[in-house]
Amino acid sequence: MVSYQYPMNKLAQELMNFFTVVVDKEESSAPVLFQRCGVLIRFHIEEIPDRGDISIANISKYWEAYCRKQGRKMRQDTYKEMDLMLPNEAAMQGLIEKAKDWVFPLQGITPLYKDRCAFSFHRRPVIAYVLNVVLQQGDRYGHISKSDKAPTLCLGQSPNTTLDDGTEQLGHYRLSQLRVITRRLMAYSAWRLVDPDQQSDDTLRVTVEAQRCPNQPTDHVCLVCGPVLEPVGKTATTMNRDSYVALRSKDMILMAMHRNGVRMSSSHGDFDGLIQRLGAAAVIVDLFEVRHASAASVVRNGSGGSKGASYILYNSARLETLLRTFNAQVEAGVYQPLPPLDDIDLSLLEDDLDWKLIYGYLLPFPEVVESTLNLLQQGQCDVHLLVRYISSLAAVFSRYYRQKKILVQMRDQLMPVLYARVYLIKAVRQVLNVALSLLGIEPVTYI
């Protein structure tokens, strides 16, 4: 299995090599991580036409400070005027020429203001890369292969707490789900999970606990799970997991029917099972849309963060319906079968909204997952970042669905657009389903 390599890390390394040179091989041996370049290199999702796909700090002192920490020094010929990294048009064109062979070639460089430059990519190579890797890797998109040298981690068991009738307390359900979700994220990342009897001196021990340890532990890291409170009075809820799922299931149905104009259909498969999945998804969103150490609130009277779960699964069903309809039209002879991806004109996906989906959401998904564990050694697993990502992806796809006609009429001149958009829909569905699976949320095929 080939380990996933985030291409923006490679891009950051290429930029670093262009502007700087290694002077201490030992200190500079660690790879350059895009997300840790801070002010030097920024990734943009919003206002891309004005801010660029990425932007870099154009003041050399910022790069010099980074170099001192990384065993590098500036290439003195990269800036001549005003201590700028790219002082003039010739310098910008020189970088564009150099970047022709990079992982993502540059199309243009524009000074934003004195201290930053905006970079725009040639879009087609990026689109081809993203669609190919997402659809080829499928459920393993972004997974990092483990090696014997990978850092090891042992995730401690949580005590099992039940009510007298055998049901699970809602507060404990949040704690147990934090552990399960954290385990899924760890399995996705570079960490190698080991059992207690496989620990070594270097193994990071992590336990999920309801309260912070009174003294700073030296033998493990605590992931503290905050309580679940009633919205009025802010006291600990006495609800159990099953009753809360039932409550949220009703809320989700009403929201889907009235707020989004959706009619729940009982003609497709297991209607009761669908309702159960909607409620369970709403509960997960309720419990983890805030940081795990913070208190979560029970949602009553249908108000709260559950619209996110309804919205997410409504768009999950939209994706499935689009692809199911396309396949039915192929079987009926209305459309020709989907050609191989290599035969698709990907320039048809270079519009700003297509680009936002591909570059802004599909490409960085593996890094979003990785970022949830950045502060793990400080006792933080940022599950809320994944919830936020999923909600944003659903919102951008919903906008795309409203503005773009995907399943167009059967006309020869429209088929290239249809096929390109079907491939994009397949990739969006794949990434959304993987993201939902990390939270333990099942996608839906009908609503």
C-alpha positions as CSV (number, residue, x, y, z in Angstrom):
1,M,0.0,0.0,0.0
2,V,1.3,3.4,-0.9
3,S,1.3,6.0,1.9
4,Y,-0.6,9.2,1.2
5,Q,1.6,12.2,0.8
6,Y,-0.1,15.6,1.2
7,P,0.9,17.5,-1.9
8,M,0.8,20.9,-0.2
9,N,3.6,19.7,2.1
10,K,5.6,18.9,-1.0
11,L,4.8,22.4,-2.4
12,A,5.9,24.0,0.9
13,Q,9.2,22.0,0.6
14,E,9.7,23.2,-3.0
15,L,9.1,26.8,-2.0
16,M,11.4,26.5,1.0
17,N,14.1,25.0,-1.3
18,F,13.7,27.9,-3.8
19,F,14.1,30.6,-1.2
20,T,16.5,28.9,1.2
21,V,19.4,26.5,1.4
22,V,20.3,23.9,4.0
23,V,23.3,24.7,6.3
24,D,22.7,22.1,9.0
25,K,21.5,18.8,7.7
26,E,20.7,17.4,11.1
27,E,18.4,20.3,12.1
28,S,16.8,20.5,8.7
29,S,16.1,16.7,8.3
30,A,12.5,17.0,9.4
31,P,10.0,17.5,6.4
32,V,8.5,20.9,5.9
33,L,4.8,20.7,6.9
34,F,2.5,23.2,5.0
35,Q,0.2,23.7,8.0
36,R,3.1,24.6,10.3
37,C,4.5,27.3,8.0
38,G,2.4,29.9,9.8
39,V,2.6,33.4,8.3
40,L,5.0,32.2,5.6
41,I,2.6,30.3,3.5
42,R,-1.2,30.5,3.8
43,F,-3.9,28.3,2.2
44,H,-7.0,30.2,1.0
45,I,-10.5,28.9,0.5
46,E,-12.5,32.2,0.5
47,E,-12.0,35.1,-2.0
48,I,-9.5,33.1,-4.1
49,P,-9.7,35.5,-7.1
50,D,-8.5,38.3,-4.8
51,R,-6.3,36.5,-2.3
52,G,-4.9,33.7,-4.5
53,D,-4.9,30.0,-4.0
54,I,-2.1,30.5,-1.5
55,S,-0.1,33.5,-0.5
56,I,3.4,33.9,0.9
57,A,5.1,36.4,3.1
58,N,7.1,38.7,0.9
59,I,9.3,40.2,3.7
60,S,12.5,38.4,4.1
61,K,12.8,38.8,7.8
62,Y,9.9,36.3,8.4
63,W,11.7,33.7,6.3
64,E,15.0,34.4,8.1
65,A,13.4,33.8,11.5
66,Y,12.1,30.4,10.2
67,C,15.5,29.5,8.7
68,R,17.2,30.0,12.1
69,K,14.9,27.4,13.6
70,Q,15.3,24.9,10.7
71,G,19.0,24.8,10.0
72,R,18.6,26.9,6.8
73,K,19.8,30.2,5.4
74,M,18.4,32.5,2.8
75,R,19.6,32.4,-0.8
76,Q,21.0,35.9,-1.0
77,D,20.1,36.3,-4.7
78,T,16.4,35.8,-4.1
79,Y,15.8,39.4,-3.0
80,K,17.6,42.6,-3.9
81,E,15.2,45.4,-3.2
82,M,13.6,46.4,0.1
83,D,14.4,43.0,1.6
84,L,11.6,41.5,-0.5
85,M,11.5,37.8,-1.4
86,L,10.0,38.7,-4.8
87,P,10.9,42.3,-5.4
88,N,9.9,42.6,-9.1
89,E,8.3,41.1,-12.1
90,A,11.5,39.3,-13.2
91,A,11.7,37.5,-9.8
92,M,8.1,36.5,-10.0
93,Q,8.5,35.1,-13.5
94,G,11.7,33.3,-12.4
95,L,9.7,31.4,-9.7
96,I,6.8,30.6,-12.1
97,E,9.4,29.2,-14.6
98,K,11.0,27.1,-11.8
99,A,7.6,25.8,-10.7
100,K,6.7,24.3,-14.0
101,D,8.0,20.9,-12.7
102,W,6.5,21.2,-9.2
103,V,3.7,19.1,-7.9
104,F,1.2,22.0,-8.7
105,P,2.6,24.4,-11.3
106,L,2.1,28.1,-10.8
107,Q,0.1,30.2,-13.3
108,G,0.6,33.6,-11.8
109,I,1.9,35.7,-8.9
110,T,0.3,39.0,-7.9
111,P,1.6,41.4,-5.1
112,L,-1.3,41.7,-2.6
113,Y,0.3,44.5,-0.6
114,K,3.8,45.2,0.6
115,D,4.2,42.1,2.7
116,R,2.4,39.4,0.8
117,C,2.2,37.8,-2.7
118,A,-0.8,35.8,-4.0
119,F,-0.1,32.7,-6.0
120,S,-2.5,31.0,-8.4
121,F,-2.1,27.5,-9.7
122,H,-2.8,26.0,-13.1
123,R,-6.1,24.4,-12.2
124,R,-6.2,21.5,-14.5
125,P,-3.3,19.6,-13.0
126,V,-4.7,20.1,-9.5
127,I,-8.2,18.9,-10.5
128,A,-6.7,15.8,-12.2
129,Y,-4.6,15.0,-9.2
130,V,-7.5,15.3,-6.7
131,L,-10.1,13.4,-8.7
132,N,-7.6,10.6,-9.5
133,V,-6.4,10.1,-5.9
134,V,-9.8,10.4,-4.3
135,L,-11.4,7.9,-6.6
136,Q,-8.5,5.5,-6.7
137,Q,-7.9,5.4,-3.0
138,G,-11.6,5.4,-2.2
139,D,-12.3,4.7,1.5
140,R,-8.6,5.0,2.2
141,Y,-8.2,8.4,0.8
142,G,-5.6,10.2,2.9
143,H,-4.7,7.1,5.0
144,I,-1.0,7.0,6.0
145,S,0.6,3.6,6.0
146,K,2.2,2.5,9.2
147,S,5.8,1.5,9.5
148,D,7.7,-0.1,12.3
149,K,9.2,3.3,13.0
150,A,5.9,5.0,13.4
151,P,5.2,6.6,16.8
152,T,3.1,4.3,19.0
153,L,0.1,5.2,21.0
154,C,-2.0,3.3,23.5
155,L,-5.6,4.5,24.1
156,G,-6.9,3.6,27.5
157,Q,-10.2,2.0,28.2
158,S,-13.1,4.0,29.7
159,P,-15.2,2.6,32.5
160,N,-18.6,1.4,31.4
161,T,-21.4,3.4,33.1
162,T,-25.0,2.4,32.7
163,L,-28.3,3.3,34.3
164,D,-30.4,0.9,36.4
165,D,-32.4,-0.1,33.4
166,G,-29.3,-1.0,31.4
167,T,-29.3,2.0,29.1
168,E,-26.3,4.3,28.7
169,Q,-26.0,7.7,30.4
170,L,-25.8,10.5,27.8
171,G,-22.7,11.9,29.5
172,H,-21.0,8.6,29.4
173,Y,-22.1,8.1,25.8
174,R,-20.3,11.3,24.9
175,L,-17.2,10.0,26.7
176,S,-17.3,6.6,25.0
177,Q,-17.8,8.2,21.6
178,L,-14.9,10.6,22.1
179,R,-12.7,7.5,22.7
180,V,-14.1,5.7,19.6
181,I,-13.8,8.7,17.3
182,T,-10.3,9.4,18.6
183,R,-9.3,5.8,17.9
184,R,-10.6,6.2,14.3
185,L,-8.7,9.4,13.8
186,M,-5.5,7.8,15.2
187,A,-5.9,4.8,12.8
188,Y,-6.2,7.2,9.9
189,S,-3.0,9.1,10.9
190,A,0.7,8.3,11.3
191,W,0.2,7.0,14.8
192,R,0.4,3.2,15.2
193,L,-2.0,2.0,17.8
194,V,-0.7,-0.7,20.2
195,D,-2.2,-2.8,23.0
196,P,-1.1,-2.2,26.6
197,D,1.1,-5.2,26.5
198,Q,2.9,-3.9,23.4
199,Q,3.9,-0.5,24.9
200,S,7.4,0.7,24.9
201,D,9.1,3.6,26.8
202,D,8.3,5.9,23.9
203,T,4.6,5.0,23.6
204,L,2.2,7.8,24.2
205,R,-0.5,6.7,26.6
206,V,-3.8,8.5,26.2
207,T,-6.9,8.0,28.4
208,V,-10.3,9.6,27.9
209,E,-11.6,10.8,31.3
210,A,-14.6,12.6,32.6
211,Q,-12.6,14.9,34.8
212,R,-9.1,16.4,34.6
213,C,-6.5,14.7,36.8
214,P,-5.9,16.7,40.0
215,N,-2.2,16.6,39.4
216,Q,-0.4,16.8,36.0
217,P,0.0,13.1,35.1
218,T,3.5,12.0,34.1
219,D,2.6,8.6,32.7
220,H,-0.3,9.5,30.4
221,V,-2.2,12.2,28.6
222,C,-5.7,13.0,29.6
223,L,-8.4,13.7,27.0
224,V,-11.1,15.3,29.2
225,C,-14.7,14.9,28.1
226,G,-16.9,17.7,29.3
227,P,-20.4,17.0,30.7
228,V,-23.7,17.2,28.9
229,L,-26.0,19.9,30.3
230,E,-29.6,20.9,30.1
231,P,-30.1,24.1,28.1
232,V,-32.0,25.8,31.0
233,G,-30.2,25.8,34.4
234,K,-27.1,24.3,32.9
235,T,-27.3,21.2,35.2
236,A,-26.1,17.8,34.2
237,T,-28.8,16.0,32.1
238,T,-30.4,12.8,33.3
239,M,-31.3,11.7,29.8
240,N,-30.0,8.4,28.5
241,R,-28.7,7.9,25.0
242,D,-31.7,6.0,23.6
243,S,-34.2,8.6,24.7
244,Y,-32.1,11.4,23.4
245,V,-31.7,9.7,20.0
246,A,-35.5,9.3,19.9
247,L,-36.0,13.0,20.7
248,R,-33.5,14.1,18.1
249,S,-35.0,11.7,15.5
250,K,-38.4,13.6,15.7
251,D,-36.6,16.9,15.5
252,M,-34.7,15.9,12.5
253,I,-37.8,14.7,10.6
254,L,-39.6,18.0,11.3
255,M,-36.6,20.0,10.3
256,A,-36.1,18.1,7.0
257,M,-39.8,18.5,6.2
258,H,-40.4,22.1,7.2
259,R,-37.1,24.0,7.1
260,N,-35.6,22.4,4.0
261,G,-38.9,21.5,2.2
262,V,-38.1,17.8,2.3
263,R,-40.7,15.1,2.3
264,M,-39.7,12.0,4.2
265,S,-40.3,9.0,1.9
266,S,-41.3,5.7,3.5
267,S,-41.3,4.0,0.0
268,H,-37.5,3.3,0.1
269,G,-36.3,0.5,2.3
270,D,-36.2,0.7,6.1
271,F,-38.0,3.9,7.0
272,D,-37.6,3.3,10.8
273,G,-33.9,2.7,10.3
274,L,-33.5,5.9,8.4
275,I,-35.2,7.8,11.2
276,Q,-32.9,6.2,13.7
277,R,-29.8,7.1,11.7
278,L,-30.9,10.7,11.4
279,G,-31.4,10.9,15.2
280,A,-28.0,9.2,15.9
281,A,-26.3,11.7,13.5
282,A,-27.9,14.6,15.2
283,V,-26.7,13.4,18.6
284,I,-23.1,13.1,17.4
285,V,-23.2,16.6,16.0
286,D,-24.8,18.0,19.2
287,L,-22.1,16.4,21.4
288,F,-19.1,17.2,19.2
289,E,-19.7,20.5,17.5
290,V,-17.9,22.1,20.5
291,R,-14.5,21.1,21.9
292,H,-14.6,17.9,23.8
293,A,-13.4,19.4,27.0
294,S,-16.3,22.0,26.9
295,A,-19.8,21.2,28.1
296,A,-22.3,20.1,25.4
297,S,-25.9,21.1,25.7
298,V,-29.0,18.9,25.2
299,V,-31.1,20.3,22.3
300,R,-34.8,20.6,23.2
301,N,-37.7,22.0,21.2
302,G,-35.8,21.4,17.9
303,S,-33.4,24.3,18.4
304,G,-29.7,24.0,18.3
305,G,-26.9,22.6,16.1
306,S,-29.0,19.7,14.8
307,K,-29.8,21.7,11.6
308,G,-26.3,20.8,10.7
309,A,-26.9,17.1,10.9
310,S,-30.2,17.4,8.9
311,Y,-28.4,19.6,6.3
312,I,-25.5,17.2,6.0
313,L,-27.6,14.1,5.5
314,Y,-29.9,15.8,3.2
315,N,-27.0,16.6,0.9
316,S,-25.6,13.1,1.4
317,A,-28.9,11.9,0.0
318,R,-28.7,14.4,-2.9
319,L,-25.3,13.0,-3.9
320,E,-26.6,9.5,-3.9
321,T,-29.8,10.4,-5.8
322,L,-27.8,12.2,-8.5
323,L,-25.5,9.2,-9.1
324,R,-28.4,6.7,-8.9
325,T,-30.3,8.8,-11.5
326,F,-27.3,9.0,-13.8
327,N,-26.8,5.2,-13.6
328,A,-30.5,4.6,-14.3
329,Q,-30.3,6.9,-17.3
330,V,-27.3,5.0,-18.6
331,E,-29.2,1.7,-18.2
332,A,-32.1,3.2,-20.0
333,G,-29.9,4.2,-22.9
334,V,-30.4,7.9,-22.4
335,Y,-26.8,8.6,-21.5
336,Q,-23.7,6.7,-22.7
337,P,-21.6,5.0,-19.9
338,L,-19.2,7.2,-18.1
339,P,-15.9,7.4,-20.0
340,P,-12.6,6.8,-18.2
341,L,-11.4,9.8,-16.2
342,D,-8.3,10.2,-18.4
343,D,-10.7,10.9,-21.3
344,I,-12.6,13.7,-19.4
345,D,-12.0,17.4,-20.3
346,L,-11.2,18.6,-16.8
347,S,-10.9,22.2,-18.0
348,L,-14.7,22.2,-17.7
349,L,-14.2,22.1,-13.9
350,E,-12.1,25.2,-13.7
351,D,-15.0,27.5,-12.7
352,D,-14.6,29.1,-9.3
353,L,-17.3,27.1,-7.6
354,D,-16.0,23.8,-9.0
355,W,-12.5,24.9,-7.8
356,K,-13.8,25.7,-4.3
357,L,-15.1,22.2,-3.9
358,I,-12.0,20.5,-5.4
359,Y,-9.2,22.7,-4.1
360,G,-10.9,24.1,-1.0
361,Y,-12.4,20.9,0.4
362,L,-11.5,17.6,-1.4
363,L,-7.8,18.3,-1.6
364,P,-7.2,19.3,2.1
365,F,-9.4,16.7,3.7
366,P,-6.5,14.4,4.8
367,E,-4.8,17.4,6.4
368,V,-8.1,18.3,8.2
369,V,-8.1,14.9,9.7
370,E,-4.4,15.2,10.6
371,S,-5.0,18.6,12.2
372,T,-7.5,17.1,14.7
373,L,-4.5,15.3,16.3
374,N,-2.0,18.2,16.3
375,L,-2.5,18.9,20.0
376,L,-3.0,15.3,21.1
377,Q,0.1,15.4,23.3
378,Q,-1.4,18.4,25.1
379,G,-4.7,16.5,25.8
380,Q,-6.7,17.8,22.9
381,C,-8.4,15.9,20.0
382,D,-10.1,18.5,17.8
383,V,-13.1,16.5,16.7
384,H,-15.1,19.7,16.3
385,L,-12.8,20.7,13.4
386,L,-14.0,17.6,11.5
387,V,-17.7,18.4,12.3
388,R,-17.1,22.0,11.0
389,Y,-15.4,20.7,7.9
390,I,-18.3,18.3,7.1
391,S,-20.9,21.0,7.6
392,S,-19.0,23.4,5.4
393,L,-18.5,20.8,2.6
394,A,-22.3,20.1,2.7
395,A,-23.0,23.8,2.4
396,V,-20.7,24.4,-0.5
397,F,-22.0,21.3,-2.3
398,S,-25.6,22.6,-1.7
399,R,-24.7,25.9,-3.3
400,Y,-23.1,24.0,-6.2
401,Y,-26.2,21.9,-6.7
402,R,-28.4,25.0,-6.8
403,Q,-26.2,26.9,-9.3
404,K,-25.1,24.1,-11.6
405,K,-27.2,21.8,-13.8
406,I,-25.6,18.4,-13.3
407,L,-27.8,15.9,-15.1
408,V,-28.3,17.9,-18.3
409,Q,-30.4,16.9,-21.3
410,M,-29.0,14.4,-23.7
411,R,-27.2,16.6,-26.2
412,D,-23.9,15.8,-27.7
413,Q,-22.4,19.2,-26.9
414,L,-23.5,18.9,-23.2
415,M,-22.1,15.4,-22.6
416,P,-18.5,16.5,-21.8
417,V,-19.9,18.8,-19.0
418,L,-22.2,16.1,-17.7
419,Y,-19.4,13.6,-17.5
420,A,-17.0,16.0,-15.8
421,R,-19.6,16.9,-13.2
422,V,-20.5,13.3,-12.5
423,Y,-16.9,12.6,-11.7
424,L,-16.8,15.6,-9.3
425,I,-20.0,14.4,-7.6
426,K,-18.5,10.9,-7.2
427,A,-15.4,12.4,-5.5
428,V,-17.5,14.7,-3.2
429,R,-19.6,11.7,-2.2
430,Q,-16.5,9.7,-1.5
431,V,-14.9,12.3,0.7
432,L,-18.1,13.1,2.6
433,N,-18.7,9.4,3.3
434,V,-15.2,8.9,4.6
435,A,-15.6,12.0,6.8
436,L,-18.9,10.8,8.2
437,S,-17.5,7.4,8.9
438,L,-14.8,8.9,11.1
439,L,-17.7,10.3,13.3
440,G,-19.6,7.0,13.1
441,I,-22.4,8.6,11.0
442,E,-23.9,6.5,8.3
443,P,-24.7,8.3,5.0
444,V,-28.2,8.0,3.7
445,T,-29.4,7.2,0.2
446,Y,-32.9,8.6,0.4
447,I,-34.8,11.3,2.4
